[in-house]
Amino acid sequence: MSSSLTKTIKPVIKKLVEESWLIREGERILIVSDFPSGKDFSSKPAELIESMVNRNILAKSIHDSITDLIPNSVELYFMEPTYEHWKNPEDKILKEKIESSNIVFTLTEYFD
């Protein structure tokens, strides 16, 4: 089942995949987003949590759109937020996933 956001952005993602990103067959795609924990919901400002949740939904919609459009391996990975701009997360699994991917899309605030 597709969300309304996925249905809305799918034509845009299709155009990007076919014309702009030049994704080739066999390339591994990784989509990364940060997520709020239960503790974050009680201790962080609502605006920050809302921003993170919106990024999560967007990341999922991009993942689903790409998966529907091309046969490439597309993985969605959620990392713990660092809450410090420009701070590299200490996430060894993420590092391995990035190193084994050809294309990485990040919907977070930690990458430069």
PAVODREN-561341 format. One record per residue: residue in one letter; x, y, z of N, C-alpha, C, O, CB in turn. Coordinates in steps of 0.1 Angstrom, whole numbers, plus 5000, padded with zeros to 4 digits. Glycine has a CB too. Example, Ala and Ser with C-alpha at 12.3 -4.5 7.8 and 13.67 -1.06 7.14 Angstrom:
A513249435078512349555078513249675078514249675085511349555090 S512849785071513749895071512950005079513450115080514149945057 
***
This chain:
M500849885000500050005000500950125000501850135008499050005012 S500650224991501450344990500850454998499550464999501550384976 S501650535005501150655012500850765002501350754990502150705022 S500150855006499750964997501051044993501151094982498751065003 L502051055002503251124999504051044988504551104979504151135012 T504050914989504750834979504150854966504850874956504750684983 K502850854965502150874952502451014947502551024935500550854954 T502551114956502851244951504251264946504451324936502651344963 I505251204953506651224949507151124938508151144932507551224961 K506351014936506850914927507150964913508250934908505850804926 P506351054907506751104894508051194894508751184885505551194889 V508251264905509451344907510651244908511651264902509351434919 I510551144916511651054918511950974905513050954902511250944929 K510850944898511050874885511850964875512850914869509650844878 K511551094875512251184866513751194871514651194862511651324866 L513951204884515351214889516151084886517251094882515251234904 V515450974888516150844886516550834871517650784867515250724890 E515650864862515850844848516750954841517450924832514550844841 E516651074846517351184839518451254847519451304841516251294836 S518351264860519351344868520351264875521551294875518551434877 W519951164882520851084891521650984883522750944888520051014901 L521250944871521950854863522350724870523450684869523250924857 I521350674877521650544884521750434874520850414866520450514895 R522850354876523050244867522650114873522550094885524550234863 E522250014864521849884869522949824878524149834875521549794857 G522549764889523449704898524049794909524549734919524549644890 E523849924908524350004919523549994931522249984930524350154914 R524149984942523549974955523150114961524050204961524349894966 I521950134965521450254970521150244984520450154989520250304961 L521650344992521350355006520650485010521150585005522650335015 I519550475017518850595021518950595037518550505043517350605016 V519450705042519650715057518850835062518750935057521150745060 S518250805074517550915081517750885096518050775100515950905078 D517650995104517750975118516350975124515451015118518551095125 F516250905136514950885142514850935157515850915164514450745141 P513750975161513651015175513250895184512550805180512551125177 S513950885195513650775204512450815213511950925213514850735213 G511950715221510950745231511350855241510550945244510550625238 K512550855245513150955254513151085247512851195253514550915258 D513451095234513551215227512151285227511951405228513951195212 F511051195225509751255225509351325238508551425238508751145222 S509951285249509651355262510551465265510251545274509651245273 S511751465259512751565263513151675252513751775256513951495267 K512851645240513251735229512051825225510851785227513751665217 P512251945219511152025215510351965204510851885195511752165209 A509051985204508151925195508551955180508351875171506751975197 E509052075178509452115164510552025159510551985147509852265163 L511451985167512551905163512051765160512451705150513651895175 I511251715169510651575167509851575154509951475147509751535179 E509051675152508251685140509051685128508751615118507351805140 S510151755128511051765117511651625114511751585102512251865119 M512051555124512651425123511651325117511951245108513251375136 V510451325123509451235118509051255103508851165095508151245127 N509051385100508751425086509851365076509651325065508651575084 R511151375081512251325073512151175072512451115062513551365080 N511651105083511550965082510450925072510650825065511150905096 I509350995072508350965062508850995048508550915039507051045065 L509551095046510051125033511051025029511050975017510751265033 A511950985038512950875035512250745030512650685021513850845047 K511250705038510450585034509750605021509750505013509350555045 S509250715018508550745005509550734993509250684983507850875005 I510750794995511750794985512250644983512350594972513050874989 H512450574994512750434993511750354985512050284976512950365007 D510450364989509450294982509350334967509050244959508050314989 S509450454964509350504950510550444942510250394931509450654950 I511750454947512850394940512750244938513050194927514250424947 T512350174949512150034948511149994937511249894931511649974962 D510050074936509050044926509550074912509050014902507750124929 L510550164910510950204897512050124891512050104879511350344898 I513050084899514150014894514549894902514149874913515450114893 P515249794895515449664902516749674911517049564917515649554892 N517349784913518549794921518249764936517049774940519149934920 S519249724943519149704958519049844964519849934962520449634963 V517949864971517649994978517449964993516449894996516450074971 E518250015001518149995016517850125023518350225020519449925021 L516950115033516650225042517150195055516950085061515050245042 Y517950285061518650265074518350385082518550505078520150245072 F517850365095517650465104518750465115518950365121516250455111 M519350585117520450595126519950675138518950755138521650665120 E520650665149520350745161520850885158521950905153521050685174 P520150985162520551125159521751165169521851115180519451225161 T522551255163523651305172523251435179523851465190524851335163 Y522251505174521851635179522951735180522751845187521251615193 E524051715173525051815172525351835157525851735151526351775180 H525151955152525351975138526851945134527751985141525052125134 W526951875123528251835118528951725126530151685122529151955117 K528351675136529051565143528851435136527651395133528551555158 N529851365134529851235127529351135137529851115148531151195121 P528251055134527750955144528750845145529450805136526450905139 E528750785157529650665160528850545157528450475167530250675175 D528550515145527650405141528450325131528550355119526350465135 K529050215136529850125128529050055117529550035106530550025136 I527750025120526949955110526650055098526750015087525549915116 L526450185102526150285091527450305083527350305070525750415098 K528550305089529850325081530050205071530350235060531050325091 E529750085076529849965067528849975055529149945044529649835075 K527650025058526650035048526950145038526850125026525250065055 I527550255043527950355033529050305024529050325012528350485041 E530050245030531150195023530850085012531450075002532250135032 S529750015015529349905005528249954996527749874988528849785013 S527950084996526850144987527550224976528650284978525850224995 N526850234965527350324954526750454955527450554952527050254941 I525550464960524850594961524250604975523550504979523650604950 V524450714981523850734995523050864995523550974992525050735006 F521850854999520950975002520750985017520450885023519550954994 T521051105022520951125036519851225039519851335033522251165042 L518951195047517951285052518151305067517351265075516451235048 T519251375070519651395084520251535085520251605075520651285089 E520751565097521351695098522851675101523551775104520751775109 Y523351555101524751545106525751545094526951575097524951415113 F525351515082526351515071526651655066525851745067525851435059 D527951675062528251805056528151795041528451895034529651845060 
***
